[in-house]
C-alpha cells in the first residue's frame, strides 16, 4: 500500500472551467498547514511535480484528489474552491447550486461549507476514475438517484440502483464507478477526519465486477 503509484496522465484544465482559481488556494492552504510541497505530496500519494502542477493551474484535480488534499490541510472542498458562506446553518436552494467539474465528475455542494460532514450531489460519468481505490479515515454515505453504480468495498462488489444506499467506513478500501453509459447520479455525504495516512491510492481495477 505504498503511495508510490505512477501519476495520472496529464490532463490540462478545459478553457471554460474556473479551475485556475483553485490553484492559489491549494498553495495557500498547504502553506497555512505548514507543509512543504514534498511533505504534502508524499502524504497525498503524489509526486512533488504533480502537486506543483496542481498549484500552478497546469493540472486539473479530480474530486477524490480534492477530498484528499482537504483532509490533509484540515479544511473542506468548499474552501479549496474558494467558496465562503455567511450562515453555517444554511439552506441551499437548487437555483443557487453551481456545478463544478473535477476529473470528469460533476458535483454540486448540497450542504453548508465548513462543516465536518460534507454533502454533495454528484454525477459520475461512465469510465471516470473507475480504477481508483481509496482508503482514508472517516465515513461515507451515498444514495443512488439515477442510473446504476458499481461500488467495491474491500473484496466485495455491489451493484446499486436508484433508491439503493450504502454507508461504510472509509478505511475500507473502496471505489465507485458508473455501470451505465449515461453515468449515475447520487447524493454523497462524507466526514473529513484527518490522518497522515489519508487518501492512499492502492492501484488499478479489480476483476469480477457485477454487470
Order of alpha helices (4+ residues) and beta strands (2+ residues): alpha-alpha-alpha-alpha-alpha-beta-beta-beta-beta-beta-beta-beta-beta-beta
